[in-house]
Amino acid sequence: MPLSATTVSVKKTFSLLLFFFMLAAIAQQAIANEASGEDSLENAWKTLSNKNYNKKAKAIEIIAQQNPPEAIPAMKAMLEGQLYYAKRDKTLYFLKETENNYAFTPVFDHDPALKPVLQENRRGFKKVKVNNRLRTLIRQLLAVMQLQHEDADIRLSAVQELLKNPEAEAADLVESVIEKETDQRVMTTMQTLLAVIQLESGDEAAQLAAINTLANSLNTSAMNALSAYEAPTKTLKNKAQSAIDKINDKRDLYAKAETIFFGLSLGSVLALSAIGLAITFGVMGVINMAHGELMMIGAYTTYVIQLLMPDNIAASILVAIPAAFIVSGLVGIAIERGIIRHLYGRPLETLLATFGVSLVLQQTVRSIFSPLNRSVETPEWMSGAWQINEVLALTWNRLYIILFCLAVFMALIAVMKKTALGLQVRAVSQNRTMARAMGVRSKWVDALTFGLGSGIAGLAGVALSLLTNVGPNLGQAYIIDSFMVVVFGGVGNLWGTLVAGMSLGVINKLLEPWAGAVLAKILVLVFIILFIQKRPRGLFPQRGRAAED
Amino acid sequence: MLLMKILKNDKPGMWLLGSLLLVSIFVPILNLLVPENSAFHLSTYTVTLLGKYLTYALLAVAADLVWGYLGILTLGHAAFFALGGYAMGMYLMRQIGERGVYGDPVLPDFMVFLNWQELPWFWQGFDQFWFAALMIIIIPGILAYVFGYLAFRSRVTGVYLSIITQAMTYALMLAFFRNEMGFGGNNGLTDFKDILGFDLRADGTRIALFLASAAALAIGYVLSRIIVSSRLGLASVAIRDAESRSRFIGYRVENIKLWVFVFSAMLAGIAGALYVPQVGIINPGEFSPLNSIELVIWVAIGGRGTLYGAIIGALLVNYSKTYFTAALPEIWLYALGALFILVTLYLPKGIVGLRVLQKIRTLRRAKA
């Protein structure tokens, strides 16, 4: 609520008095609790319905001193003009206006006699009126109460609120509580606030100390205060300037860290969607244009699982992961058995046939689920962000996707290196005839390898479903990117795929700020086209006789 | 006489040119001279549709030249088609002049809308037809030359080449979607009024465009036939079948590939230029990788490495597309998908390679 011009002038004189009072209030709190007892608090609540503003102010002070749990919400409501009392018995209610009715909920909701009231008008209730003087008082008292609140988050937000509009008076208040502060975040914010206030003081030594404190802060208000600061001496001016530079440098650093984080998360999506392709394309030499649609199937599996268990979104994702792997894997095996096995050794024909498969799959999904986009709900434990400091926050879902990508990758490497299947897959891909001569059932290995690659595409689909809408065209959007990643990394090289995916993601995000999203993508494509000219076999080409045509 | 010499061993080609000639005679008559209420009347809509098919057929010939005779499975040939189309679209845009919505004598509507003050440099000259016609051939040619020079010199082959051609058309699509590129962004170029002073909506102009498409297809086919039956064509078939061996024998593989590729891109550009005035719009969607892949399937269905097969495939697939998308829109993608799968599995030589047809041929030969 904006303060009128007159209040501001009144405030200055008034606030001095107020602060003496508040200091006393804090000191006396313990005594007050004993002396006045329940009666006077109850009286104070009742007095709020009084018309006399002086009496009301007194009552508010008493309530603030005692600080019962209702005090903060009630005072906030009073500020917003939403605290009412019933004319009948002077009990207090919160008002919540909706479009066509008024909902009154009792302030003291533990009393079973009081019931929420829902009516079409405000009859029987009266607003607890406040004037500007009371408003100022309430605001200051609220700050005191919140600064002493036992919940660190409430204390933090109170300090941050003060920091938005720092005034000299706040300094005394904060200094009185800073000693007792235990939470590190609240402590630093308080120090920043004090420094911002000291910057305005006349004392040069204090200003110097303040500048030094602010130089380590990343807060926007601190930055603003430093920029607005008019230094009395040249040394101080230089100091302030170097502090600003230091803050800017730090912010740049964190901004870069954030960009790289975004790049890595994009890269994980790319790598995840390309790993499956790296197996079918790289290890088996099969170009699977339906790879994107296998991802789409994984995404739709997630969607269906959520429909099946609507009460348990948090667990649905965990169920969807194996489900998507199995569904996409089975579809993949069906494609291999039905079509691809007839086309081994003819890569270009496989490309066309699997493209046909992709069209059929897309249309099937369109017929079953309609062409409209569906969205998958993000579970609670994946939303929100990890606030590292005031400028750097990493969103959980991106972080989980990076971890998921790495986990899938490690699992795949383990399968390829440690299991009998992996050994046979490598044997068949290096020399099919020899492998068969040694007793490897190459057809069976082909089907399983293709199923594995397809299943991983399904896993990528689960990750994608949490990032974008699930629709029939989901796969098409990623197929070209996935091919680029595989080709860039070097066909037949899983590590290459991971490195290529991550680096393309980071390059893309680094280019984005100055080129825009679309142009960045174009530049990356052109870069890959040129890169293939230089190294036709990718970053990490396969070596040895198997690599020769 | 020269034509007869070229087509001496190309019976299907003679059939093709003959039927093109017949169509070019009968379509105008059926459209212009037969009264509208007659059962034999051909609507202008159908004429335009046929003209569109012919430009697709020319594009398919271009693709068959590189895929069928050079062994390059290009997944980006629609890019050259679209570039030719854009060059023609720019000419048509300049012809609108003051008749645009904003009435600016020089700037096309979308530039006025974007608050541009003057014509970008790359739009200069497109008010002249000869310049636009030159660009229709040169721009796709230059792109193909640069792309091919880089790719063939560093010996990018097979699947890798297919994928980077796809990346090329995808990148172009993204680029043309940007308003800043100066090609109308998302909406592309449209709202054309006339070409060389003739009204684009008039029946006569439509017929003329149809005839031009037929002529372009005929000429394109003959030129391609000349190339594939020349020493250059024989060398390119050798490269298709055994690239390393041809190189060791002493052929300059890169150069041969490059010139055939550039020629094919130019043909595709001409096809695009004829396509745009008939359809009335060109937008970045023409660059989409799906189009290029569809184009490959026309060739595959018709029969790669025959040239006339590509034409048959293009006409057949596009006719069924028009039919299915109107009658049974749900079915079309299933049908197209099934075509891809069945043709690659069971018809590696396409329709013209069907056993039945081959039997007839051998019977005839036996008789002769």
Boltz contact constraints between the chains, C-beta under 6 A:
constraints:
  - contact:
      token1: [A, 287]
      token2: [B, 159]
      max_distance: 6.0
  - contact:
      token1: [A, 342]
      token2: [B, 345]
      max_distance: 6.0
  - contact:
      token1: [A, 347]
      token2: [B, 159]
      max_distance: 6.0
  - contact:
      token1: [A, 348]
      token2: [B, 73]
      max_distance: 6.0
  - contact:
      token1: [A, 349]
      token2: [B, 344]
      max_distance: 6.0
  - contact:
      token1: [A, 352]
      token2: [B, 340]
      max_distance: 6.0
  - contact:
      token1: [A, 352]
      token2: [B, 344]
      max_distance: 6.0
  - contact:
      token1: [A, 353]
      token2: [B, 341]
      max_distance: 6.0
  - contact:
      token1: [A, 353]
      token2: [B, 344]
      max_distance: 6.0
  - contact:
      token1: [A, 355]
      token2: [B, 293]
      max_distance: 6.0
  - contact:
      token1: [A, 355]
      token2: [B, 340]
      max_distance: 6.0
  - contact:
      token1: [A, 356]
      token2: [B, 337]
      max_distance: 6.0
  - contact:
      token1: [A, 356]
      token2: [B, 340]
      max_distance: 6.0
  - contact:
      token1: [A, 356]
      token2: [B, 341]
      max_distance: 6.0
  - contact:
      token1: [A, 359]
      token2: [B, 333]
      max_distance: 6.0
  - contact:
      token1: [A, 359]
      token2: [B, 336]
      max_distance: 6.0
  - contact:
      token1: [A, 359]
      token2: [B, 337]
      max_distance: 6.0
  - contact:
      token1: [A, 360]
      token2: [B, 334]
      max_distance: 6.0
  - contact:
      token1: [A, 360]
      token2: [B, 337]
      max_distance: 6.0
  - contact:
      token1: [A, 363]
      token2: [B, 333]
      max_distance: 6.0
  - contact:
      token1: [A, 363]
      token2: [B, 334]
      max_distance: 6.0
  - contact:
      token1: [A, 480]
      token2: [B, 170]
      max_distance: 6.0
  - contact:
      token1: [A, 483]
      token2: [B, 163]
      max_distance: 6.0
  - contact:
      token1: [A, 487]
      token2: [B, 163]
      max_distance: 6.0
  - contact:
      token1: [A, 518]
      token2: [B, 174]
      max_distance: 6.0
  - contact:
      token1: [A, 518]
      token2: [B, 178]
      max_distance: 6.0
  - contact:
      token1: [A, 521]
      token2: [B, 174]
      max_distance: 6.0
  - contact:
      token1: [A, 522]
      token2: [B, 171]
      max_distance: 6.0
  - contact:
      token1: [A, 522]
      token2: [B, 174]
      max_distance: 6.0
  - contact:
      token1: [A, 522]
      token2: [B, 175]
      max_distance: 6.0
  - contact:
      token1: [A, 525]
      token2: [B, 167]
      max_distance: 6.0
  - contact:
      token1: [A, 525]
      token2: [B, 171]
      max_distance: 6.0
  - contact:
      token1: [A, 529]
      token2: [B, 164]
      max_distance: 6.0
  - contact:
      token1: [A, 529]
      token2: [B, 167]
      max_distance: 6.0
  - contact:
      token1: [A, 532]
      token2: [B, 156]
      max_distance: 6.0
  - contact:
      token1: [A, 532]
      token2: [B, 164]
      max_distance: 6.0
  - contact:
      token1: [A, 533]
      token2: [B, 150]
      max_distance: 6.0
  - contact:
      token1: [A, 533]
      token2: [B, 154]
      max_distance: 6.0
  - contact:
      token1: [A, 536]
      token2: [B, 154]
      max_distance: 6.0
  - contact:
      token1: [A, 536]
      token2: [B, 156]
      max_distance: 6.0
